[in-house]
């Protein structure tokens, strides 16, 4: 089963993961195709297997299987053998400087160290194994043909490499067990969505306005340049103002790491066409790299939004372009990824230092496969006493939507239960960065407020809702190859679901409440990227779906990957994401 985080195809860690995938393809869960510069050895107990790199090169370039490679052909289905050929030759065009930047981050070293537990040089090395892997990646990225598995093997600075198949299988087996739990949780959400739709009063949505279509208002876009001198934050901000006669309620959109305001232009225009003024700031912390400034983003991003709203209140009175057309007492906020965290913080969620200290213990971090936990743990660098003096909640915010947010440790149950405003969580089944079960589904059951909604994009990824941005803004270039299948469908879902949510809870227009239910989600849902929608899901129901409540708690601590991807391709997905945020990290 290959999700590739929505078929992501062009990043450094594609090679990192395909390397592991080659280990686990065939008998004993592995394919003996991974080798060093000249030879690779696979070991499983007393079994020793080996194959020359020349045999793989010949097969990759000509399709001819020589005698040494033919030994293993019997263990691999023909399709997997063909996939191996593609894996060996597929290039990844990535700047070696970017590769180096990523692999020297804590997240990059984390992935290398996990991989190095199964891949080792056969001869003693003067440096740790993960550093040897890192050198090979950086060198291979500089090859004219780009970073390929064959180039990586050529650049490996030893003559031979040993794959510990038992270690590889142990990791893969642990993840496969957790994958099943997540799959059942997502199935439970889908089942509840179906039941909720069945039990609701029938509505003929074909007779109602199609909220996926643009609204009636024309829109004027402005670019505002704000500077919060007290925090040294430059906040270039896009403002979309509809041509309306009465003051327009305001929606703030907060982007995630590695993206900017242009990636949510599609949603801003859609909401503005229905009469909302939409504010999309560029969080200047995206270009910061050291650990203390990364931690500060958990405070600075919500404060960015509060500062901009304050400035807009002044401009609304003095700037002739607006002339009182902004209703800054009726505000909604929507965010994606770290922007989702920002939205929840503004809605009243509190940073949970006790949960962070519990989840960020070294023995837990060394076993985790949830990369978002590494980011959440950065918040421990904050001064708790100083944070307690800063109120991240904004009383002007009447409702919040958090798409693919990180929540499990930064907020935990205690932090999320503080939210009293209406909230919508949006998760994606194929999100390997902020895994749906532990970052959205389980946290949804912790909300204490009555007006809450959980939306699952079944088949979606961490990037599915991100629109095309301005050229040249991405860390690695165009992010379109990594956002998954049918991104246009995911964006239409966001248009169609965010609009009635904000109309109901920010504007107070009751006529849109008929859209806020599972029946409407069912009416607009389509394959292969479908949408599930629930208004209620308890921890007990979730525990029953994934065996026992104790098991849920244990999994929440261990932080599994999502329900679709296998071990190899899961790591690939994580690496892609981290590469796209390397300038921040």
DOFI-54410 format. One line per 8 residues: number of its first residue (from 1); their letters; for each residue x, y, z of C-alpha. Coordinates in Angstrom, 1 decimal, decimal comma, m for minus. Layout:
BEGIN
NUM> a> X:Y:Z | ...
***
This chain:
BEGIN
1> xxxxxxxx> 0,0:0,0:0,0 | 1,7:3,2:m1,2 | 0,3:6,5:m0,1 | 3,5:8,6:m0,5 | 1,8:11,2:1,6 | m0,6:11,8:m1,3 | 2,0:10,6:m3,9 | 4,7:13,1:m2,9
9> xxxxxxxx> 7,5:12,5:m5,4 | 10,3:15,1:m5,3 | 12,4:15,4:m2,2 | 15,5:14,3:m0,5 | 13,9:11,9:1,8 | 12,4:10,0:m1,0 | 15,8:8,5:m1,3 | 16,1:8,2:2,4
17> xxxxxxxx> 12,9:6,2:2,6 | 13,2:4,2:m0,6 | 16,5:3,0:0,9 | 14,5:1,6:3,8 | 11,7:0,4:1,6 | 14,1:m1,6:m0,3 | 15,0:m3,3:3,0 | 11,5:m4,4:3,7
25> xxxxxxxx> 10,1:m5,3:0,3 | 10,6:m9,1:0,1 | 11,2:m12,2:2,2 | 11,7:m11,3:5,9 | 10,1:m8,0:4,9 | 13,1:m6,9:2,9 | 14,6:m6,6:m0,6 | 18,3:m7,0:m0,6
33> xxxxxxxx> 18,7:m4,2:m3,1 | 20,4:m1,7:m0,8 | 24,1:m1,7:m1,0 | 27,2:0,2:m0,4 | 29,5:1,7:m2,9 | 30,5:m1,8:m4,1 | 28,5:m4,3:m2,0 | 25,6:m4,5:0,4
41> xxxxxxxx> 25,0:m7,3:2,9 | 21,7:m8,2:4,5 | 21,8:m10,1:7,7 | 19,1:m11,9:9,5 | 20,3:m14,1:12,4 | 22,7:m16,5:10,7 | 21,5:m15,7:7,2 | 23,8:m13,5:5,1
49> xxxxxxxx> 22,8:m12,1:1,7 | 24,8:m9,9:m0,6 | 24,6:m8,3:m4,0 | 27,0:m6,1:m6,0 | 26,1:m2,5:m6,9 | 27,1:m3,3:m10,5 | 24,3:m5,8:m10,8 | 21,8:m3,1:m9,7
57> xxxxxxxx> 23,2:m0,5:m12,0 | 23,0:m2,9:m14,9 | 19,4:m3,8:m14,1 | 18,4:m0,2:m13,5 | 19,9:1,0:m16,8 | 19,1:m2,0:m19,1 | 16,4:m4,0:m17,4 | 18,6:m7,1:m17,6
65> xxxxxxxx> 18,8:m9,3:m14,5 | 22,2:m10,9:m14,1 | 23,0:m14,2:m12,3 | 23,8:m12,5:m9,0 | 20,5:m10,5:m9,0 | 18,5:m13,4:m10,3 | 19,0:m15,3:m7,0 | 16,6:m12,8:m5,3
73> xxxxxxxx> 14,1:m12,6:m8,2 | 12,2:m15,6:m6,8 | 11,5:m13,7:m3,6 | 10,1:m10,6:m5,2 | 6,8:m10,2:m7,2 | 7,4:m8,9:m10,7 | 5,7:m5,5:m9,9 | 8,0:m5,0:m6,9
81> xxxxxxxx> 11,0:m5,7:m9,1 | 9,9:m3,2:m11,6 | 9,3:m0,7:m8,8 | 12,9:m1,3:m7,6 | 14,2:m0,3:m11,0 | 12,2:3,0:m10,9 | 13,4:3,6:m7,3 | 17,1:3,3:m8,3
89> xxxxxxxx> 16,9:5,8:m11,1 | 14,3:8,4:m10,0 | 16,1:11,7:m9,6 | 15,4:14,3:m6,9 | 16,4:17,8:m7,9 | 17,4:19,5:m4,7 | 20,0:21,9:m3,8 | 22,9:20,3:m1,8
97> xxxxxxxx> 22,8:23,3:0,5 | 19,2:22,6:1,4 | 20,0:18,9:1,9 | 22,8:19,9:4,3 | 20,6:22,4:6,1 | 17,9:19,8:6,7 | 20,2:17,0:7,8 | 22,0:19,2:10,3
105> xxxxxxxx> 18,7:20,1:12,0 | 17,6:18,1:15,1 | 14,8:16,6:12,9 | 17,2:15,6:10,1 | 19,6:14,0:12,6 | 16,7:12,2:14,2 | 15,7:10,5:11,0 | 19,3:9,6:10,2
113> xxxxxxxx> 19,9:8,1:13,7 | 16,7:6,0:13,4 | 17,8:4,8:10,0 | 21,4:4,1:11,3 | 20,0:1,6:13,8 | 19,4:m0,7:10,9 | 22,0:0,4:8,3 | 25,6:0,1:9,4
121> xxxxxxxx> 29,1:0,0:7,7 | 30,7:m3,4:7,9 | 34,0:m1,9:8,9 | 34,7:0,4:11,8 | 34,2:4,1:11,1 | 35,8:7,1:12,6 | 32,5:8,9:13,0 | 29,0:7,9:14,0
129> xxxxxxxx> 27,0:6,0:11,4 | 24,4:8,7:11,0 | 27,1:11,1:10,0 | 28,3:8,7:7,4 | 24,8:8,6:6,0 | 24,6:12,4:6,0 | 27,8:12,8:4,1 | 26,5:10,4:1,4
137> xxxxxxxx> 23,3:12,3:1,0 | 24,9:15,7:0,7 | 27,5:14,4:m1,8 | 24,8:12,6:m3,9 | 22,7:15,7:m4,0 | 25,5:17,5:m5,8 | 25,6:15,0:m8,7 | 24,6:16,4:m12,2
145> xxxxxxxx> 21,8:13,8:m12,4 | 20,4:14,7:m9,1 | 19,9:12,7:m6,0 | 19,2:9,1:m6,9 | 19,5:5,9:m4,9 | 22,3:4,8:m7,2 | 24,1:8,1:m6,7 | 23,7:7,7:m2,9
153> xxxxxxxx> 25,2:4,3:m3,0 | 28,1:5,4:m5,1 | 28,8:8,2:m2,6 | 28,6:6,1:0,5 | 32,2:6,4:1,9 | 32,7:2,7:2,6 | 33,1:m0,3:0,4 | 30,3:m2,3:2,0
161> xxxxxxxx> 27,2:m1,8:4,2 | 25,2:m4,1:6,4 | 21,5:m4,1:6,7 | 20,2:m5,4:10,0 | 17,0:m7,0:8,8 | 15,8:m8,0:12,3 | 16,1:m4,4:13,4 | 14,3:m3,2:10,3
169> xxxxxxxx> 11,6:m5,7:10,8 | 11,2:m4,8:14,4 | 10,6:m1,2:13,6 | 8,3:m2,0:10,7 | 6,3:m4,4:12,8 | 5,8:m1,9:15,6 | 4,6:0,7:13,1 | 2,3:m1,8:11,4
177> xxxxxxxx> 0,6:m2,6:14,7 | 0,0:1,1:15,3 | m1,2:1,7:11,7 | m4,1:m0,7:12,4 | m5,2:1,3:15,4 | m5,2:4,5:13,4 | m7,1:2,9:10,6 | m9,9:1,8:12,9
185> xxxxxxxx> m10,1:5,2:14,4 | m10,6:6,8:11,0 | m13,2:4,1:10,2 | m15,0:5,0:13,4 | m15,2:8,6:12,4 | m16,5:7,6:9,0 | m19,1:5,3:10,6 | m20,3:8,0:13,0
193> xxxxxxxx> m20,5:10,5:10,1 | m22,8:8,1:8,2 | m25,0:7,6:11,3 | m25,2:11,3:12,0 | m26,2:11,9:8,3 | m28,8:9,2:8,5 | m30,4:10,5:11,7 | m30,7:14,1:10,5
201> xxxxxxxx> m33,8:15,6:8,9 | m33,5:15,1:5,1 | m32,4:18,3:3,3 | m32,4:18,7:m0,5 | m29,0:20,4:m0,8 | m29,5:20,7:m4,6 | m32,2:23,3:m3,9 | m29,9:25,3:m1,7
209> xxxxxxxx> m27,1:27,6:m2,8 | m23,9:25,8:m3,7 | m21,3:27,1:m1,2 | m18,4:25,8:m3,3 | m19,2:28,5:m5,8 | m18,0:32,1:m5,6 | m20,3:34,6:m3,8 | m21,8:37,7:m5,2
217> xxxxxxxx> m19,4:40,4:m3,9 | m16,5:41,7:m5,8 | m13,3:42,0:m3,8 | m10,5:44,5:m3,4 | m7,1:43,3:m2,2 | m4,6:45,5:m0,3 | m1,1:44,8:1,0 | m0,4:46,3:4,4
225> xxxxxxxx> 3,1:46,5:5,8 | 3,1:46,4:9,6 | 6,1:46,5:12,0 | 5,7:45,4:15,6 | 8,8:47,2:16,9 | 8,5:45,8:20,4 | 9,0:42,3:19,0 | 11,0:43,1:15,9
233> xxxxxxxx> 8,3:41,5:13,7 | 7,8:42,6:10,1 | 4,2:41,6:9,2 | 3,5:42,0:5,5 | m0,3:41,4:5,5 | m2,8:40,8:2,7 | m6,3:42,2:3,2 | m9,3:41,2:1,1
241> xxxxxxxx> m12,2:43,7:1,4 | m15,6:42,9:m0,2 | m17,6:45,7:m1,7 | m20,3:45,8:0,9 | m22,3:48,6:2,4 | m22,3:47,5:6,0 | m19,2:46,6:8,1 | m17,8:43,2:7,2
249> xxxxxxxx> m17,0:40,6:9,8 | m13,3:39,7:9,7 | m11,6:36,3:9,2 | m7,9:35,8:9,8 | m6,0:33,0:8,0 | m2,7:31,9:9,6 | m0,4:29,9:7,3 | 1,9:27,0:8,4
257> xxxxxxxx> 5,6:26,5:8,2 | 7,3:26,9:4,9 | 4,3:28,6:3,3 | 3,0:32,2:3,2 | m0,1:34,2:2,7 | m0,3:33,5:m1,1 | m1,0:29,8:m0,4 | m4,4:30,7:1,0
265> xxxxxxxx> m5,4:33,2:m1,6 | m8,0:30,9:m2,9 | m9,8:30,7:0,5 | m9,5:34,4:1,2 | m11,1:35,3:m2,1 | m13,9:32,8:m1,5 | m14,8:34,0:1,9 | m14,5:37,7:0,8
273> xxxxxxxx> m16,9:37,0:m2,0 | m19,5:36,2:0,6 | m19,0:39,4:2,5 | m16,1:38,7:4,9 | m13,1:40,9:5,2 | m10,1:38,5:5,2 | m6,7:39,1:6,8 | m3,8:36,9:5,8
281> xxxxxxxx> m0,5:37,9:7,6 | 2,9:36,6:6,7 | 4,4:35,4:9,9 | 8,0:36,7:9,8 | 9,3:33,8:12,0 | 9,4:31,5:9,0 | 13,0:32,6:8,4 | 14,3:32,0:11,9
289> xxxxxxxx> 16,6:29,0:12,6 | 17,8:28,8:16,2 | 16,0:26,9:18,9 | 15,0:29,8:21,0 | 13,3:31,7:18,2 | 11,5:28,5:17,1 | 10,1:28,2:20,6 | 9,2:31,9:20,5
297> xxxxxxxx> 6,9:31,3:17,5 | 4,4:29,6:19,8 | 4,0:33,0:21,4 | 4,7:35,3:18,5 | 2,3:33,9:16,0 | m0,9:34,5:18,1 | 0,6:37,9:19,1 | 1,1:38,7:15,4
305> xxxxxxxx> m2,7:38,2:14,9 | m3,6:40,3:17,9 | m1,2:43,1:16,8 | m2,7:43,2:13,3 | m6,2:43,3:14,6 | m5,3:46,2:16,8 | m3,7:48,0:13,9 | m6,7:47,4:11,7
313> xxxxxxxx> m9,0:48,9:14,4 | m7,0:52,1:14,1 | m6,9:52,0:10,3 | m10,7:51,3:10,2 | m11,2:54,7:11,8 | m8,5:56,7:9,9 | m7,8:55,0:6,6 | m10,1:56,2:3,8
321> xxxxxxxx> m9,7:52,9:2,0 | m11,7:51,1:4,7 | m14,0:53,9:6,0 | m15,4:51,8:8,9 | m16,1:48,8:6,7 | m14,3:46,3:9,0 | m16,3:44,8:11,9 | m13,4:43,9:14,2
329> xxxxxxxx> m15,6:42,7:17,0 | m16,8:39,8:14,9 | m13,7:37,9:14,1 | m13,0:34,3:13,1 | m9,6:32,6:12,7 | m8,5:29,8:10,5 | m5,1:28,2:10,4 | m3,2:25,3:8,9
337> xxxxxxxx> m0,5:23,2:10,7 | 1,3:25,7:13,0 | m1,3:28,1:11,9 | m3,9:25,6:13,3 | m2,1:25,8:16,6 | m2,3:29,6:16,3 | m6,0:29,5:15,7 | m6,6:27,3:18,8
345> xxxxxxxx> m4,4:29,5:21,0 | m6,4:32,6:19,9 | m9,6:30,7:20,7 | m8,4:30,0:24,3 | m6,3:26,8:24,3 | m3,5:27,1:26,8 | 0,1:25,8:26,5 | 0,4:22,7:28,7
353> xxxxxxxx> 3,9:22,6:30,2 | 3,0:19,6:32,4 | 2,0:17,6:29,3 | 5,1:18,7:27,4 | 7,4:17,7:30,2 | 5,8:14,3:30,3 | 5,8:13,7:26,6 | 9,3:15,2:25,9
361> xxxxxxxx> 11,3:12,8:28,0 | 14,3:11,4:26,1 | 13,2:7,8:26,4 | 9,9:8,8:24,7 | 11,5:11,0:22,0 | 13,9:8,3:21,0 | 11,1:5,9:20,2 | 8,6:8,3:18,7
369> xxxxxxxx> 7,7:8,4:15,0 | 5,6:11,6:15,3 | 7,8:14,3:14,0 | 5,4:17,0:15,2 | 6,2:16,0:18,8 | 9,8:17,2:18,1 | 8,4:20,6:17,2 | 6,0:20,7:20,1
377> xxxxxxxx> 8,8:19,9:22,5 | 10,6:23,1:21,4 | 8,1:25,0:23,5 | 9,9:23,8:26,6 | 12,5:26,4:25,8 | 9,9:29,0:26,8 | 9,9:30,6:30,2 | 6,8:29,3:31,9
385> xxxxxxxx> 6,5:32,3:34,1 | 6,9:34,7:31,2 | 4,3:32,8:29,2 | 1,8:32,9:32,0 | 1,9:36,7:31,8 | 1,0:36,7:28,1 | m2,7:36,2:27,2 | m2,8:34,5:23,8
393> xxxxxxxx> m6,5:34,4:23,7 | m8,3:37,2:21,9 | m11,8:38,0:23,0 | m12,7:39,3:19,5 | m12,3:35,7:18,1 | m15,8:34,2:18,0 | m14,9:30,9:16,2 | m11,8:29,0:15,0
401> xxxxxxxx> m11,0:26,4:12,4 | m7,7:24,4:12,8 | m6,6:22,4:9,8 | m4,0:19,7:10,5 | m3,0:21,4:13,8 | m0,4:20,1:16,3 | m2,2:19,7:19,6 | m1,4:16,6:21,6
409> xxxxxxxx> 1,4:17,8:23,8 | 1,6:21,5:23,3 | m2,0:21,8:24,5 | m3,0:18,3:25,7 | m6,4:17,6:27,2 | m6,1:20,3:29,9 | m5,1:23,0:27,4 | m7,8:22,2:24,8
417> xxxxxxxx> m10,6:21,9:27,4 | m10,1:25,7:28,0 | m11,7:26,5:24,7 | m15,3:27,7:25,0 | m15,7:29,3:21,5 | m17,0:27,1:18,6 | m14,3:25,2:16,9 | m13,8:23,0:13,9
425> xxxxxxxx> m10,8:20,6:13,6 | m9,8:19,3:10,2 | m7,6:16,2:9,9 | m6,3:14,2:7,0 | m6,1:10,4:6,9 | m2,7:10,5:5,2 | m1,1:13,2:7,3 | 2,2:11,8:8,5
433> xxxxxxxx> 3,4:15,1:10,0 | 0,5:15,8:12,4 | m1,0:12,3:12,5 | m4,8:12,5:12,5 | m5,5:10,0:15,4 | m3,2:11,8:17,9 | m3,3:15,4:16,7 | m6,9:15,8:15,7
441> xxxxxxxx> m9,2:12,8:16,4 | m8,3:12,1:20,0 | m7,9:15,8:20,8 | m11,4:16,4:19,4 | m12,8:14,2:22,2 | m11,1:16,4:24,7 | m13,1:19,6:23,8 | m15,5:20,6:26,6
449> xxxxxxxx> m17,5:23,1:24,5 | m20,7:22,1:22,8 | m20,2:23,7:19,4 | m17,5:21,5:18,0 | m17,0:19,8:14,7 | m14,5:17,2:13,3 | m13,8:17,0:9,6 | m11,7:14,2:8,2
457> xxxxxxxx> m10,3:14,4:4,6 | m10,1:10,7:3,9 | m7,2:10,4:1,4 | m5,9:13,9:2,2 | m2,5:14,8:3,3 | m0,9:17,5:5,5 | m0,7:19,7:2,4 | m4,0:19,0:0,6
465> xxxxxxxx> m5,7:22,3:1,6 | m2,7:24,5:0,7 | m3,2:26,4:m2,5 | m0,6:27,3:m5,1 | 1,6:30,1:m3,8 | 3,7:32,7:m5,5 | 6,6:31,2:m7,5 | 9,9:31,1:m5,7
473> xxxxxxxx> 8,4:31,2:m2,2 | 8,8:27,5:m1,4 | 12,0:26,2:0,3 | 12,4:23,6:m2,5 | 10,3:25,2:m5,2 | 6,7:24,4:m6,3 | 5,0:22,3:m3,6 | 2,4:20,9:m6,0
481> xxxxxxxx> 4,1:17,5:m6,2 | 3,7:17,0:m2,5 | 0,2:18,1:m1,7 | m1,4:14,8:m2,7 | m4,1:13,7:m5,1 | m7,1:16,0:m6,0 | m5,9:19,2:m4,1 | m8,6:21,2:m5,9
489> xxxxxxxx> m11,3:18,9:m4,3 | m9,8:19,5:m0,8 | m9,8:23,2:m1,4 | m13,5:23,1:m2,4 | m14,3:21,2:0,8 | m12,6:24,0:2,8 | m14,5:26,7:0,9 | m17,8:24,8:1,4
497> xxxxxxxx> m17,3:24,0:5,1 | m15,5:27,1:6,5 | m18,2:29,4:5,0 | m21,2:28,1:6,9 | m19,2:27,7:10,0 | m18,1:31,4:10,0 | m21,5:32,6:8,9 | m23,1:30,7:11,8
505> xxxxxxxx> m20,7:31,5:14,6 | m19,1:34,8:13,6 | m22,0:36,5:11,8 | m24,8:34,7:13,6 | m26,7:33,9:10,5 | m28,9:30,9:11,3 | m29,8:30,1:7,7 | m26,3:28,5:7,2
513> xxxxxxxx> m26,6:26,1:10,1 | m28,3:23,6:7,8 | m24,9:23,1:6,1 | m23,1:22,3:9,3 | m23,8:18,6:9,5 | m22,8:15,2:8,2 | m25,6:15,1:5,6 | m24,1:18,1:3,9
521> xxxxxxxx> m20,6:16,7:4,0 | m22,0:13,5:2,5 | m23,7:15,4:m0,2 | m20,5:17,1:m1,4 | m18,2:14,2:m0,8 | m16,6:12,4:m3,7 | m13,9:9,8:m4,3 | m11,0:9,4:m4,1
529> xxxxxxxx> m10,8:12,2:m1,6 | m13,9:12,0:0,5 | m14,9:13,9:3,6 | m16,4:12,7:6,9 | m18,0:15,1:9,4 | m19,0:14,5:13,0 | m20,3:16,6:15,8 | m19,7:14,1:18,6
537> xxxxxxxx> m17,0:11,6:19,4 | m16,2:10,6:22,9 | m12,9:9,1:24,2 | m14,9:6,0:25,2 | m16,1:5,5:21,6 | m12,7:6,0:20,2 | m11,2:3,6:22,8 | m13,7:0,9:21,8
545> xxxxxxxx> m12,8:1,4:18,2 | m9,1:0,9:18,8 | m9,5:m1,9:21,3 | m9,3:m0,3:24,8 | m8,9:3,1:26,3 | m5,7:2,0:27,9 | m4,4:1,2:24,4 | m5,5:4,7:23,2
553> xxxxxxxx> m3,6:6,3:26,0 | m0,5:4,2:25,2 | m0,6:5,0:21,5 | m1,2:8,7:22,2 | 2,1:8,7:24,2 | 4,0:6,8:21,6 | 2,6:8,9:18,7 | 2,2:6,5:15,8
561> xxxxxxxx> 2,1:7,5:12,1 | m1,1:7,5:10,1 | m3,3:4,7:9,0 | m2,3:4,4:5,4 | 1,4:4,6:4,8 | 3,9:1,9:5,5 | 7,2:2,4:7,4 | 9,3:3,4:4,5
569> xxxxxxxx> 7,0:5,8:2,8 | 5,9:7,3:6,1 | 9,5:8,4:6,7 | 9,6:9,8:3,2 | 6,6:11,9:3,9 | 8,0:13,3:7,1 | 11,2:14,2:5,4 | 9,4:16,1:2,6
577> xxxxxxxx> 7,6:18,2:5,1 | 10,7:19,0:7,1 | 12,5:20,0:4,0 | 9,8:22,4:3,1 | 10,1:24,1:6,5 | 13,9:23,9:6,8 | 14,4:27,6:6,8 | 12,2:27,8:9,9
585> x> 13,6:24,9:11,7
***
